[in-house]
Amino acid sequence: MYENIIADLMSVDGIRAVVLSDSEGNIIESESTLLENRDLESFTAYITNFFTKGSDVISKSSSDEVLSTLIECKKEKILVCRVNENLILLLIADSNTNIGMMRIESRKAVEKIQLMDG
Amino acid sequence: MVVKDRPVAIGRRGNFVEISGELSQSGFTGVVEVSYRLDEISRARAVFINGKMVDVRVNKLISKTELTGDEALNELLRVGKCVADIYTIDKSSSTIPENETNIEVPSIELHATPWQNEEDCVEKVESCLEVSREEILRKYKIKEPSEEEIDAIIKKAVEDELEGLDIEVFEEFERLKEELKSLSRKYLGKLSKKVEESIDRTSFPDELMDLAAEIGNSKSLRIFIPKEKLEKLAEEMGELIKLRSVERINT
């Protein structure tokens, strides 16, 4: 359904996994070069839950809307973006991946999905 | 190198055969990025110039392999559902000449027809290769002649052929026919009418030989004429035809 988005993002150096999920964390479309023992479904559910709860906190406290969240870990970077009220984009990249590139590509992807679904 | 310009369509869903068929028919010039998941997520990039696909490359994003030309095209023909992003070409930055191609197969007119599986796809592509009579006539600007025109052409050809024949040979043949008719009358009397008509219809000595053999074996004539008499007539007719043929060769 969103193979073009997945292909765009998987072409970026360092990006290891791309997930499009609904706001409850159910995977709609995904591709990954992560190890097979990594449970992407559970991971997506946890991260999405974390993102939506964080977004709720921000929107209640500052009346603003969260567009994306970057989580920098020791081994990888995780970027979570809100596409629309139903869709969330999750990127998992190597720790040395260029953050600017990740942001630009994720914004492009969000715009593309909005264009497709618009 | 081809540089894509502005998007024409983003996220167009369908199958490759259908999409490329539409682009071919509309004489599209531009780039189509087709994303699909066959054995792994892949991205194909096809370049169209005036509706003709001149270049196609497939990048398999997980195994990091690239397919080009026929191999890429064959892969795309296997693809069921895909998502296509269609762009125009930035002509000022692009360097691909119009006749450059890495596809060695002849350009296939792909029609927008839905299909379900690989076998169906192959069937559809094969059916695309079958060119109809009307399309060929239209392509080469051939006007089909009417029945009257065909008759006139045949008549003229026959007349021309007859003009070329030796008149003497023709007259000799006519004389032979008359001789055979009189021989037939001698043996068959009134019953020779049918035989005479058959003789008149012949155009070559070989046909007369066949006719003589038929008379000798004719069951309907045997009702009225004894078998021996018919055989004798056939024999005499055969001898006469051979004799005249030998005479003609000698002269």
Interface residues (C-beta under 8 A of the other chain):
Chain A: M1 Y2 E3 N4 I6 A7 D8 M10 S11 E31 T33 K112 I113 L115 M116
Chain B: I10 G11 R13 E33 S35 Y36 R37 I41 S42 R43 N59 L61 I62 C82 V83 A84 D85
